[in-house]
Amino acid sequence: MHPSLPSPSDSSSAVAPATAAATAIAARKFDGLRLIALLKFVKALLLIATSYGVHKLLDAARVERLYTWSATLNDDRLERKLLLRALTWIENLGAQRIQIVIAVTVAYTAVVLTEGIGLWLRRPWAEWLTVIATSSLIPFELWELITRPPGRKLAIVATLTLNLVVVWYLARLLRAAQARHLHATG
């Protein structure tokens, strides 16, 4: 072989750094996976705040202060009505059920954080986990959409739409990755 011509082993070693560089650039790129990961991180923060707030409602003195404060609000204000409804609902739950709500919320927060971290790191298992977990919530959202009064459906419609878009996007990515894998091996 001529010394100035690259050998076959030289060409593969030249491609490897180029592929590694392309992979590193793609890892820094902000795309749909990173956007979904950020949404998962925001959701996790909201779940953590909810868990903390519900935990604080185990204190009977705090609930009593909220009732006292709500008495200072105007009777026809929406905030007072919502607060009283929430306090009544919480009191009817009892401490044991509140602890169960907290435990379920913390477990769900762990799943959401796992999804977010995995998506941020572009792990295929995280795409699968997110598709499965998000798809499992869609029937409940549809049920809420059907049973909720007409004037109170906007949040459910927004959540359902967002979850459908996330599932569609990730399913599309997974199918494309599977097609590339089949093409490379076949």
C-alpha positions in Angstrom: 0.0 0.0 0.0 1.2 3.5 -0.8 2.4 5.4 2.4 0.5 8.6 1.4 -2.8 6.8 1.0 -4.8 6.1 4.1 -5.3 2.5 5.0 -8.8 1.1 5.7 -8.0 1.2 9.4 -7.0 4.9 9.1 -10.3 5.8 7.5 -12.3 4.2 10.3 -10.3 6.0 12.9 -10.9 9.3 11.1 -14.7 8.6 11.1 -14.8 7.8 14.8 -13.8 11.2 16.0 -16.2 12.8 13.5 -19.0 10.6 14.8 -18.1 11.4 18.4 -18.0 15.1 17.7 -21.4 14.9 16.0 -22.8 13.0 19.0 -21.4 15.6 21.4 -23.0 18.4 19.4 -26.3 16.6 19.3 -26.1 16.0 23.1 -25.9 19.8 23.6 -28.7 20.5 21.2 -32.0 21.8 22.6 -34.8 19.8 21.0 -38.1 18.1 21.7 -36.6 15.7 24.2 -35.1 18.5 26.2 -38.3 20.5 26.1 -40.3 17.5 27.4 -37.6 17.0 30.1 -38.0 20.6 31.2 -41.8 20.1 31.4 -41.2 17.0 33.6 -38.9 19.0 35.9 -41.5 21.8 36.2 -44.1 19.1 37.0 -41.8 17.5 39.6 -41.4 20.9 41.3 -45.2 21.4 41.4 -45.7 17.9 42.8 -43.0 18.6 45.5 -44.8 21.8 46.4 -48.1 20.0 46.5 -46.7 17.3 48.8 -45.2 19.9 51.1 -48.5 21.9 51.2 -50.6 18.8 51.9 -48.1 17.7 54.6 -48.5 21.1 56.3 -52.3 20.6 56.3 -51.8 17.7 58.7 -51.4 20.4 61.4 -54.9 21.1 62.8 -53.9 24.5 64.1 -52.8 25.6 60.5 -56.2 24.4 59.1 -58.0 26.4 61.8 -55.9 29.5 60.9 -56.9 29.0 57.3 -60.6 28.9 58.3 -60.1 32.0 60.4 -58.4 33.8 57.5 -61.1 32.7 55.0 -63.7 34.4 57.3 -62.0 37.7 56.5 -62.6 37.3 52.8 -65.8 38.5 51.1 -68.5 35.9 51.1 -69.0 36.0 47.3 -65.3 35.8 46.3 -64.3 32.8 44.4 -61.1 32.5 46.4 -63.1 32.0 49.6 -65.4 29.4 48.1 -62.5 27.4 46.7 -60.6 27.6 50.0 -63.5 26.5 52.0 -64.3 23.6 49.6 -60.6 22.5 49.8 -60.4 22.7 53.6 -63.7 20.8 53.9 -62.4 18.1 51.5 -59.1 17.9 53.4 -60.8 17.6 56.8 -63.0 14.8 55.5 -60.0 12.9 54.2 -58.4 12.4 57.6 -54.7 12.2 58.5 -54.2 8.6 57.3 -55.6 9.3 53.8 -53.6 12.5 53.6 -50.5 10.5 54.3 -51.5 8.1 51.6 -52.0 11.1 49.2 -48.5 12.3 50.2 -46.9 8.9 49.6 -48.5 8.5 46.2 -47.5 12.0 45.2 -43.9 11.4 46.3 -43.8 8.1 44.3 -45.2 9.8 41.2 -42.7 12.6 41.7 -39.9 10.0 41.6 -41.3 8.6 38.3 -41.6 12.1 36.8 -38.0 13.0 37.8 -36.7 9.7 36.4 -38.5 10.5 33.1 -37.1 14.0 33.1 -33.5 13.1 33.9 -33.6 10.2 31.4 -35.0 12.4 28.6 -32.5 15.1 29.3 -29.7 12.5 29.0 -31.4 11.2 25.8 -31.8 7.6 27.1 -34.1 5.4 25.0 -35.5 3.7 28.2 -36.7 7.2 29.3 -38.6 7.6 26.0 -40.3 4.3 26.6 -41.0 5.1 30.3 -42.5 8.4 29.4 -44.7 7.0 26.6 -46.0 4.3 28.9 -46.5 6.5 32.0 -48.1 9.4 30.0 -50.3 7.1 28.0 -51.6 5.5 31.1 -53.0 8.8 32.3 -54.9 9.6 29.1 -58.0 7.4 30.0 -58.3 9.2 33.3 -58.0 12.6 31.6 -60.7 11.6 29.1 -62.9 10.5 31.9 -62.4 13.9 33.7 -63.2 15.6 30.4 -66.5 13.7 30.1 -67.7 14.1 33.7 -66.5 17.6 34.5 -69.1 20.4 34.1 -68.8 22.4 30.8 -67.3 25.5 32.3 -64.4 23.7 34.0 -62.8 21.7 31.2 -60.0 24.1 30.0 -57.3 22.7 32.3 -58.2 19.1 31.4 -58.3 19.9 27.7 -54.8 21.6 27.9 -53.3 18.7 29.9 -54.8 16.1 27.6 -53.6 17.9 24.5 -50.1 18.3 25.9 -49.9 14.6 26.9 -51.1 13.5 23.5 -48.5 15.6 21.8 -45.8 14.2 24.1 -46.8 10.6 23.4 -47.1 11.2 19.7 -43.6 12.9 19.5 -41.9 10.2 21.6 -43.6 7.4 19.7 -42.5 9.0 16.4 -38.9 9.1 17.7 -39.0 5.5 18.9 -40.3 4.3 15.6 -37.6 6.2 13.7 -34.9 4.7 15.9 -36.3 1.2 15.5 -36.4 1.7 11.7 -32.8 2.9 11.7 -31.8 -0.1 13.8 -33.6 -2.5 11.5 -32.1 -0.9 8.4 -28.6 -1.1 9.9 -28.9 -4.7 10.9 -30.8 -5.9 7.9 
